[in-house]
Each structure stands twice: as structure tokens, then as C-alpha cells.
């Protein structure tokens, strides 16, 4: 009887696998997505092979799900397939990219040498994701295979890659692979012409116990992203010298967003509630004695003192891009006969007409594709504001809400320091769908840029709100939930 039961269970498993394989070829993307999730739960090599195959699905709802579900893959043969044409050697650039990132999530040993060999790929984004996976797996102790050769290959990328963010990610990976080797060479990163490399190097100051003076000097760097990173590092160090350097920077900083961030950090370190006037902060810092330890009072947001806000969100930036979701939820009529889009039109007018002329701004509406008002930031002159308002009020596009491509388009302007998302917060359409991937992917894309992501989440559930709160926390921004 026991043998019969085992045979019956095996037959049922085969039938289930066959059925899920059929569902993976269905026309309905939601059926395919459900099949990927069910295949991962089977946790069998044959099922995992089908999950890997789903990385090539053109619908982000399916391929993003496959990418995320690979975090449960442990079978060595299927892992090995990700180094080959099913993954990193695929002709499909999206498959290569997804495999490169997913290999960093797998909770089993991955072949570092196989990853390092792929660092010759032409696409800098794939190289960055490969380095990111090497970094994560080295940190987790899951990186195998001739680590001395992996380390040499990563250091070569750090020193020679022409893409600054790839080189920056390589320095971060090198620190995980061989801290002493990284510490000995890191001076080259701090002297690099590309600010993305200098910014990445700064993140290693606390991790490698590098001299505090490197962060103090970087706080006056001509590049805003480098100064932004230096401010975070100095706050993390929390020494007397770091506090005094933050006050020095507050006295000199000309960008509003960064000066408010310094105030936030000083408030947390000190427990005090001074504003942007540097004089009381200078008096406090000058009284500190060696051996002082920070209060670490927890976040005390200075932005609550701002009078300029957009739908209740305090606006700290003078270089901001508004991303407005025009997907289906924005067009539903409310009790008074107005849609959310009508209400956003009104709030947009209230906000833009109050912008100081010293501000530069842009607006990108998005459905399935991003719809930019301009390709870059524009001074907030009255004529420009009225043109932007007329343009936005005339927008009647419908469709899914592809936040990811709108975000990437905003980042193409190097002057943008803040992105403000307004919408229901649920990514739909485009190649990026899965909420659980979004914070990490956004973090990686933001490497060397340090763009703050604020969000106004409209009529969403708690799960959605929590993801945007995490994104805001990671980028130094703020997220609020509203009902309009």
C-alpha cells in the first residue's frame, strides 16, 4: 500500500508539472505568472528549468516573477544553466540582465569564476548586475570557484571600466572579496574623474575603516552626488570631526535638498531642533569634546517646517521631476463626478504656480510609456509654468502604469536631484512589475546618482504604501498616502 501511495503521488506530480507547462504557454499573462509561482513551489529541477525559461517572457508580470522566484533555487544543475544560453549567454538582453541579477539572490553556491568571465559583456548594465551579484554572494559566503581569479577580474573592472557606475560597483564587490586588497588600492577610486566612482568609494570609508578625512574632503566635492554620499557617511561615522564637517558643509552648501538633509542628520546626531541657520549648529559643534558620542535621536524631519508642498508632501528640492501616473485608477469618476486626474490637475496648478523662479522642474506623465513635457529641467518662469499646466491638463492618455521607464527617463537629466511619484503606486505594464524587486533595483540604478525618491501614494493598500516608504527611506525621501 505504501509503495502504491508513493507511485500515485509521483504520477500526480508529473500531471501537475505537465499542466503547469501548458499554462506557461497560455495567452493570458496572469495565467503564465501563476504558473511560474506554482512551478517554484514544486521545487523540482524540471520545474525550475521552466521558471528559468520564463525569464524570456516579454511581459514583465511573468518574467519579473520568474526573476524573483529564483531566490528559492538550489539545484546545482539548474544554477549552472543560468551561466549558459538559458541565462547569461542568451541572445535576449533582458534574459541576460535578469539572470545576472537573480544569481545574486540564489541561496546556494554560485560559481564566481563563471560570473567573472561574463564581465566582458558589452552592456554596462549587465556588468553592473553581475558585479552586484558577486558582491552579494561574497558577502553571504555563497561565492565559489577560484576566488583569486574572481578578485583579479573584479579589480580590473574597478580600475579600467569606462562606465563609472560599473567601476563603482566593482570597488564595492572588491571590498567584499578581499578587504585588504581593496584598502590598498582604493586611493585610485577617490582620485577618479567619474563622480560615480568617487561616490562608491565613499561608501567604503566606514566598512574598511578608512581615514575620516576622505569623507570630510569629499563633502566639498564639486559633484552633488559625491557630496550627498559624503553627508551620509559623515552622519554614519558620527564622530566630533564628522559633526564639525557637517556644519562646515551646511555653511557652504548651495543646494537646498542637501542642506535640509544635513539638518536632518545633525538633528538625529544631536537631539536638537535647529533649522538651516548654521550658527547654532556651529556653537553646538564647537562645544563637543573628544569622546562625545552621538545621541542618535531617531529621524527628526526638518522638512515638516516647509511651507511649499505638493498634495501635502513637503518639497525640499529646487531640481525636481514630477512623475504622474495616468493609469486606469486615475480616470475613475468619484462621487462628485470628477476623476482623480481632474483633482490632480487642480493640485498641480496650486503647486506649480507657487514654485520660486529659482526652481527647475519637469513633468513626466506615464501610462505604458513615459510622456515627458520636456527632455530636461526647465526654469520655473511664469510662462513655462503655464505651458506645463496646459500640457498636463490636456493629457488624456489611458493605459497601464509603467513607473520604471518613467523613472529611468527622469534620471537621464543629470541635474535632477529629486523625483516625486504621484499615483496608485502599483507598477503595471513595461518590463518591471514585481514590487518586491523594485526597492533593490531602484537602489542599484541610483548608484552614483543619489536621486531622492519622494512619493504621494493615492488610494492604495498598506502593502503598496510600505514599499514606497522603504524606497523613500533608502533614498532619503519621504512617502505619504493620500485619498485626494
C-alpha positions as CSV (number, residue, x, y, z in Angstrom):
1,X,0.0,0.0,0.0
2,X,2.8,2.4,0.9
3,X,4.5,1.7,-2.5
4,X,1.2,2.4,-4.3
5,X,0.8,5.7,-2.5
6,X,4.3,6.8,-3.5
7,X,3.6,5.8,-7.1
8,X,0.3,7.7,-7.1
9,X,1.9,10.9,-5.6
10,X,4.7,10.7,-8.3
11,X,2.0,10.4,-11.0
12,X,0.1,13.4,-9.6
13,X,3.4,15.5,-9.5
14,X,4.0,14.6,-13.2
15,X,0.5,15.6,-14.1
16,X,0.8,18.9,-12.2
17,X,4.1,19.7,-13.9
18,X,2.6,18.9,-17.3
19,X,-0.4,21.1,-16.6
20,X,1.8,24.0,-15.4
21,X,4.0,23.7,-18.5
22,X,0.8,24.1,-20.6
23,X,-0.2,27.1,-18.6
24,X,3.2,28.7,-19.1
25,X,2.3,28.8,-22.8
26,X,-1.1,30.4,-22.3
27,X,-2.0,33.7,-24.0
28,X,-3.1,35.3,-20.7
29,X,-0.1,36.7,-18.9
30,X,-1.7,36.3,-15.5
31,X,-2.1,32.5,-16.1
32,X,1.6,32.4,-17.0
33,X,2.5,34.4,-13.9
34,X,0.5,32.0,-11.7
35,X,2.2,29.0,-13.4
36,X,5.7,30.4,-12.6
37,X,4.7,30.8,-8.9
38,X,3.3,27.3,-8.8
39,X,6.4,25.8,-10.5
40,X,8.7,27.4,-7.9
41,X,6.6,25.9,-5.1
42,X,7.1,22.4,-6.7
43,X,10.9,22.9,-6.0
44,X,11.9,20.2,-8.5
45,X,14.7,20.5,-11.1
46,X,12.2,20.1,-14.0
47,X,10.1,22.8,-12.6
48,X,13.0,25.2,-12.0
49,X,14.1,24.7,-15.7
50,X,10.7,26.0,-16.7
51,X,11.0,29.0,-14.3
52,X,14.4,29.8,-15.9
53,X,12.7,29.6,-19.3
54,X,10.1,32.2,-18.2
55,X,12.9,34.8,-17.9
56,X,12.4,35.4,-21.6
57,X,8.7,36.2,-21.3
58,X,8.1,39.6,-22.9
59,X,5.5,40.6,-20.2
60,X,7.1,41.9,-17.0
61,X,4.4,40.4,-14.9
62,X,5.8,36.9,-15.9
63,X,9.5,37.5,-16.3
64,X,9.8,39.7,-13.2
65,X,8.1,36.9,-11.2
66,X,10.5,34.3,-12.6
67,X,13.4,36.5,-11.7
68,X,12.2,36.9,-8.1
69,X,11.2,33.3,-7.6
70,X,14.7,32.1,-8.5
71,X,15.6,33.2,-4.9
72,X,14.5,29.7,-4.0
73,X,16.7,27.8,-6.5
74,X,19.2,25.4,-5.0
75,X,19.7,22.7,-7.7
76,X,23.3,23.0,-8.9
77,X,22.5,21.8,-12.5
78,X,19.8,24.4,-13.0
79,X,22.0,27.1,-11.4
80,X,24.7,26.1,-13.9
81,X,22.2,26.6,-16.8
82,X,22.0,30.3,-15.8
83,X,25.6,30.8,-16.9
84,X,24.8,29.5,-20.3
85,X,22.4,30.3,-23.2
86,X,19.4,30.0,-20.9
87,X,20.8,32.9,-18.9
88,X,24.0,35.0,-19.2
89,X,24.7,33.9,-22.7
90,X,21.2,34.3,-24.1
91,X,20.7,36.4,-27.2
92,X,17.9,38.3,-25.4
93,X,19.4,41.2,-23.4
94,X,16.6,41.1,-20.9
95,X,17.3,37.4,-20.1
96,X,21.0,38.2,-19.6
97,X,20.1,41.1,-17.3
98,X,17.6,39.1,-15.3
99,X,19.9,36.2,-14.9
100,X,22.8,38.5,-13.8
101,X,20.6,39.9,-11.0
102,X,18.9,36.7,-10.0
103,X,22.2,34.9,-9.4
104,X,22.8,37.3,-6.6
105,X,19.6,36.1,-4.8
106,X,20.1,32.4,-5.0
107,X,20.6,30.8,-1.6
108,X,23.2,28.3,-2.7
109,X,26.7,28.3,-4.0
110,X,27.2,30.2,-7.3
111,X,30.3,29.9,-9.5
112,X,32.2,33.2,-9.1
113,X,34.5,32.3,-11.9
114,X,31.6,31.8,-14.3
115,X,30.2,35.2,-13.3
116,X,33.6,36.9,-13.7
117,X,34.0,35.5,-17.2
118,X,30.8,37.4,-18.2
119,X,32.3,40.7,-17.1
120,X,33.4,41.2,-20.7
121,X,29.8,41.7,-21.8
122,X,29.3,45.0,-23.7
123,X,26.2,46.1,-21.8
124,X,27.3,48.1,-18.8
125,X,24.0,47.4,-17.1
126,X,24.6,43.7,-17.3
127,X,28.2,44.2,-16.0
128,X,26.8,46.2,-13.0
129,X,24.3,43.5,-12.2
130,X,27.0,40.8,-12.4
131,X,29.2,42.7,-10.0
132,X,26.2,43.3,-7.7
133,X,25.6,39.6,-7.6
134,X,29.3,38.9,-6.9
135,X,29.2,41.5,-4.1
136,X,26.0,40.0,-2.5
137,X,27.1,36.4,-2.8
138,X,30.6,37.1,-1.5
139,X,29.0,38.9,1.5
140,X,26.7,35.9,2.1
141,X,29.5,33.4,1.8
142,X,28.0,31.6,-1.2
143,X,30.6,32.5,-3.8
144,X,32.7,29.6,-5.0
145,X,35.2,28.8,-7.7
146,X,38.8,30.2,-7.9
147,X,38.2,33.3,-5.9
148,X,41.7,34.7,-6.5
149,X,40.8,34.9,-10.3
150,X,37.4,36.4,-9.5
151,X,39.1,39.1,-7.4
152,X,41.6,39.9,-10.1
153,X,38.9,40.2,-12.7
154,X,36.8,42.5,-10.5
155,X,39.8,44.7,-9.7
156,X,40.5,45.0,-13.4
157,X,36.9,46.3,-13.9
158,X,37.3,48.7,-11.0
159,X,40.4,50.2,-12.5
160,X,39.6,50.1,-16.2
161,X,35.8,50.1,-16.9
162,X,34.8,53.2,-18.8
163,X,31.3,53.1,-17.3
164,X,31.6,54.9,-14.0
165,X,28.8,53.1,-12.2
166,X,30.2,49.7,-13.3
167,X,33.6,50.7,-12.0
168,X,32.0,51.9,-8.8
169,X,30.1,48.7,-8.3
170,X,33.3,46.8,-8.9
171,X,35.0,48.6,-6.0
172,X,32.1,47.6,-3.7
173,X,32.4,44.0,-4.9
174,X,36.2,44.0,-4.4
175,X,35.7,45.1,-0.8
176,X,33.7,42.0,-0.1
177,X,36.1,39.7,-1.9
178,X,39.4,41.0,-0.4
179,X,39.1,43.9,2.0
180,X,42.9,44.3,2.3
181,X,43.5,44.4,-1.4
182,X,40.7,46.9,-1.8
183,X,42.0,49.1,1.0
184,X,45.5,49.1,-0.6
185,X,44.1,50.3,-4.0
186,X,41.2,52.5,-3.0
187,X,43.1,55.7,-3.4
188,X,42.7,55.3,-7.2
189,X,38.9,55.4,-6.7
190,X,39.0,58.6,-4.7
191,X,41.1,60.3,-7.4
192,X,38.9,59.0,-10.3
193,X,37.5,61.6,-12.7
194,X,34.0,60.0,-12.6
195,X,31.9,61.0,-9.6
196,X,30.1,57.7,-9.6
197,X,33.4,56.0,-8.7
198,X,34.3,58.5,-6.0
199,X,30.8,58.2,-4.6
200,X,31.1,54.4,-4.4
201,X,34.5,54.6,-2.8
202,X,33.0,56.8,-0.1
203,X,30.6,54.1,0.9
204,X,33.7,52.0,1.9
205,X,35.0,54.5,4.4
206,X,33.1,53.0,7.4
207,X,33.2,49.5,6.0
208,X,37.0,49.4,5.5
209,X,37.8,51.7,8.4
210,X,39.4,54.3,6.1
211,X,40.5,57.7,7.3
212,X,37.7,60.0,8.2
213,X,39.4,62.8,6.3
214,X,38.4,61.2,3.0
215,X,34.8,61.8,3.8
216,X,35.5,65.3,5.1
217,X,37.3,66.2,1.9
218,X,34.5,64.7,-0.3
219,X,31.9,66.8,1.4
220,X,33.2,69.7,-0.6
221,X,33.4,67.8,-3.9
222,X,32.1,69.7,-6.9
223,X,29.7,66.8,-7.7
224,X,26.4,66.8,-5.9
225,X,26.1,63.0,-5.8
226,X,29.5,62.8,-4.1
227,X,28.6,65.4,-1.6
228,X,25.3,63.6,-0.9
229,X,27.2,60.4,-0.2
230,X,29.7,62.2,1.9
231,X,26.9,63.6,4.1
232,X,25.5,60.2,4.7
233,X,28.9,58.7,5.5
234,X,29.8,61.6,7.9
235,X,26.5,61.0,9.7
236,X,27.2,57.3,9.9
237,X,30.6,57.9,11.4
238,X,29.1,60.3,14.0
239,X,32.4,61.5,15.4
240,X,33.2,65.0,16.7
241,X,35.2,65.7,13.5
242,X,32.3,64.3,11.3
243,X,29.8,66.6,13.1
244,X,32.0,69.6,12.6
245,X,32.4,68.7,8.9
246,X,28.7,68.5,8.5
247,X,28.3,72.0,10.0
248,X,31.1,73.2,7.6
249,X,29.1,71.8,4.7
250,X,25.9,73.4,5.9
251,X,27.5,76.8,5.9
252,X,28.7,76.3,2.3
253,X,26.1,74.1,0.7
254,X,24.1,75.9,-2.0
255,X,21.7,73.1,-3.0
256,X,18.5,73.2,-0.9
257,X,17.9,69.5,-0.9
258,X,21.4,68.7,0.5
259,X,21.3,71.5,3.1
260,X,18.0,70.1,4.5
261,X,19.5,66.6,4.6
262,X,22.4,67.9,6.6
263,X,19.9,69.4,9.1
264,X,18.1,66.1,9.3
265,X,21.4,64.3,10.1
266,X,22.5,66.9,12.7
267,X,19.2,66.7,14.4
268,X,19.4,62.9,14.7
269,X,23.0,63.1,15.9
270,X,22.4,65.8,18.5
271,X,18.8,65.6,19.5
272,X,18.5,69.3,18.9
273,X,16.0,71.0,16.6
274,X,17.9,73.9,15.0
275,X,17.0,74.8,11.4
276,X,19.1,75.7,8.4
277,X,20.8,78.6,10.1
278,X,24.3,77.2,10.6
279,X,25.2,79.5,13.6
280,X,23.5,77.5,16.4
281,X,24.9,74.3,14.9
282,X,28.4,75.8,14.9
283,X,28.1,76.8,18.5
284,X,27.0,73.2,19.4
285,X,29.7,71.5,17.4
286,X,32.4,73.8,18.8
287,X,31.4,72.7,22.4
288,X,31.8,69.0,21.6
289,X,34.7,67.3,23.3
290,X,36.7,64.2,22.2
291,X,35.0,61.1,23.4
292,X,31.5,62.5,22.8
293,X,29.0,60.0,21.4
294,X,26.0,60.9,19.2
295,X,22.5,60.9,20.7
296,X,21.1,59.0,17.7
297,X,17.7,60.5,18.5
298,X,16.0,58.9,15.5
299,X,14.7,60.7,12.4
300,X,13.6,64.3,13.2
301,X,12.4,65.6,9.8
302,X,13.2,69.2,9.2
303,X,11.0,69.2,6.1
304,X,7.9,69.5,8.2
305,X,8.8,73.2,8.6
306,X,8.5,73.7,4.8
307,X,5.6,75.8,3.5
308,X,5.8,74.7,-0.1
309,X,4.1,71.3,-0.6
310,X,2.5,69.2,-3.3
311,X,-0.6,67.4,-2.2
312,X,0.6,67.6,1.3
313,X,4.2,66.4,0.6
314,X,6.8,69.0,1.7
315,X,9.1,69.9,-1.3
316,X,12.7,70.4,-0.5
317,X,14.2,70.4,-3.9
318,X,15.0,73.1,-6.5
319,X,15.8,70.4,-9.2
320,X,12.8,68.1,-9.2
321,X,10.9,66.0,-11.7
322,X,7.3,65.1,-11.1
323,X,6.2,61.6,-12.3
324,X,2.4,61.4,-12.6
325,X,0.7,58.1,-13.1
326,X,-2.1,58.2,-15.7
327,X,-3.1,54.5,-15.5
328,X,-6.7,53.3,-15.1
329,X,-7.2,54.3,-11.4
330,X,-6.6,58.0,-12.3
331,X,-9.7,58.0,-14.6
332,X,-12.3,56.5,-12.3
333,X,-15.1,59.0,-11.5
334,X,-15.7,59.9,-7.9
335,X,-19.0,60.8,-6.2
336,X,-18.8,64.4,-7.3
337,X,-18.3,63.4,-10.9
338,X,-14.6,64.3,-11.0
339,X,-11.8,61.9,-11.8
340,X,-8.6,61.7,-9.8
341,X,-7.0,63.2,-12.9
342,X,-9.3,66.3,-12.5
343,X,-8.2,66.6,-8.9
344,X,-4.5,66.2,-9.8
345,X,-5.0,69.0,-12.4
346,X,-6.1,71.3,-9.6
347,X,-3.4,70.3,-7.2
348,X,-0.8,70.6,-9.9
349,X,-1.9,74.2,-10.6
350,X,-1.8,75.1,-6.9
351,X,1.7,73.7,-6.6
352,X,3.4,74.9,-9.8
353,X,2.1,78.4,-9.6
354,X,3.8,78.7,-6.2
355,X,7.2,77.5,-7.3
356,X,10.1,80.0,-6.8
357,X,11.7,81.1,-10.0
358,X,15.0,79.7,-8.7
359,X,13.5,76.2,-9.1
360,X,14.0,74.0,-12.2
361,X,11.3,71.4,-12.8
362,X,10.0,68.9,-15.3
363,X,6.8,66.7,-15.5
364,X,6.7,63.2,-16.9
365,X,3.2,61.6,-17.2
366,X,3.3,57.9,-17.7
367,X,1.0,55.1,-18.9
368,X,2.5,52.2,-20.8
369,X,5.2,54.6,-21.9
370,X,6.6,57.8,-20.3
371,X,5.3,61.0,-21.7
372,X,7.7,63.9,-20.9
373,X,6.8,67.5,-21.0
374,X,10.4,68.4,-21.6
375,X,13.6,66.3,-22.0
376,X,15.3,68.2,-19.2
377,X,14.7,70.5,-16.3
378,X,13.3,73.9,-17.1
379,X,13.4,77.1,-15.0
380,X,10.1,77.8,-13.2
381,X,9.3,81.1,-15.0
382,X,5.6,82.0,-15.2
383,X,5.4,81.3,-18.9
384,X,7.0,77.9,-18.5
385,X,4.7,77.0,-15.7
386,X,1.6,77.9,-17.7
387,X,2.8,75.9,-20.6
388,X,3.4,72.9,-18.4
389,X,0.0,73.2,-16.8
390,X,-1.8,73.4,-20.2
391,X,0.2,70.4,-21.4
392,X,-0.7,68.3,-18.4
393,X,-4.3,69.3,-18.3
394,X,-4.7,68.2,-21.9
395,X,-3.2,64.8,-21.2
396,X,-5.9,62.1,-21.7
397,X,-3.7,59.0,-22.3
398,X,-5.0,55.8,-20.7
399,X,-3.2,52.5,-20.1
400,X,-1.0,50.7,-17.7
401,X,1.3,52.4,-15.3
402,X,5.0,51.9,-16.3
403,X,6.8,53.7,-13.5
404,X,10.1,52.1,-14.1
405,X,10.7,53.6,-17.6
406,X,9.5,57.0,-16.4
407,X,12.0,56.9,-13.6
408,X,14.8,55.9,-15.9
409,X,13.9,58.8,-18.2
410,X,13.9,61.2,-15.3
411,X,17.4,60.1,-14.4
412,X,18.7,60.9,-17.9
413,X,18.9,64.5,-16.8
414,X,22.0,64.7,-14.5
415,X,20.7,67.8,-12.8
416,X,17.6,66.1,-11.3
417,X,18.1,65.6,-7.5
418,X,14.5,64.6,-6.6
419,X,11.8,62.5,-8.2
420,X,8.3,62.8,-6.9
421,X,5.9,60.0,-7.9
422,X,2.2,60.6,-7.7
423,X,-0.2,57.7,-8.4
424,X,-1.7,54.5,-7.0
425,X,1.9,53.2,-6.7
426,X,1.3,49.8,-8.4
427,X,3.7,49.3,-11.3
428,X,1.8,47.8,-14.3
429,X,3.0,47.5,-17.9
430,X,6.5,47.7,-19.1
431,X,9.3,45.2,-18.2
432,X,9.4,45.9,-14.5
433,X,6.4,44.8,-12.5
434,X,7.2,43.0,-9.3
435,X,7.0,45.2,-6.2
436,X,9.5,43.1,-4.2
437,X,12.2,43.7,-6.8
438,X,11.5,47.4,-7.1
439,X,13.4,48.8,-4.0
440,X,16.6,46.8,-4.8
441,X,16.5,47.6,-8.5
442,X,15.9,51.3,-7.9
443,X,18.7,51.3,-5.4
444,X,21.1,49.8,-7.9
445,X,20.0,52.1,-10.7
446,X,20.5,55.1,-8.3
447,X,24.2,54.1,-7.6
448,X,26.3,57.1,-8.1
449,X,23.3,59.4,-8.7
450,X,21.8,59.7,-5.2
451,X,18.5,61.0,-6.5
452,X,15.9,61.2,-3.7
453,X,12.6,59.5,-4.4
454,X,9.5,61.1,-2.8
455,X,6.1,59.6,-3.3
456,X,2.4,60.5,-3.0
457,X,0.5,57.2,-3.0
458,X,-3.1,57.6,-3.9
459,X,-5.8,55.3,-2.6
460,X,-3.5,52.3,-2.2
461,X,-3.4,49.4,0.2
462,X,-1.0,49.1,3.1
463,X,1.3,46.7,1.2
464,X,1.8,49.2,-1.6
465,X,2.3,52.1,0.9
466,X,5.0,50.0,2.7
467,X,7.1,49.5,-0.4
468,X,7.1,53.2,-1.2
469,X,8.0,54.0,2.4
470,X,11.0,51.6,2.0
471,X,12.1,53.3,-1.2
472,X,11.8,56.7,0.5
473,X,13.9,55.5,3.5
474,X,16.6,54.1,1.2
475,X,16.9,57.3,-0.9
476,X,16.5,59.9,1.9
477,X,13.0,60.8,0.7
478,X,9.5,60.8,2.1
479,X,6.3,59.0,1.3
480,X,2.8,60.0,2.2
481,X,-0.6,58.3,1.5
482,X,-3.5,60.4,0.4
483,X,-7.0,59.9,-0.9
484,X,-7.3,63.2,-2.9
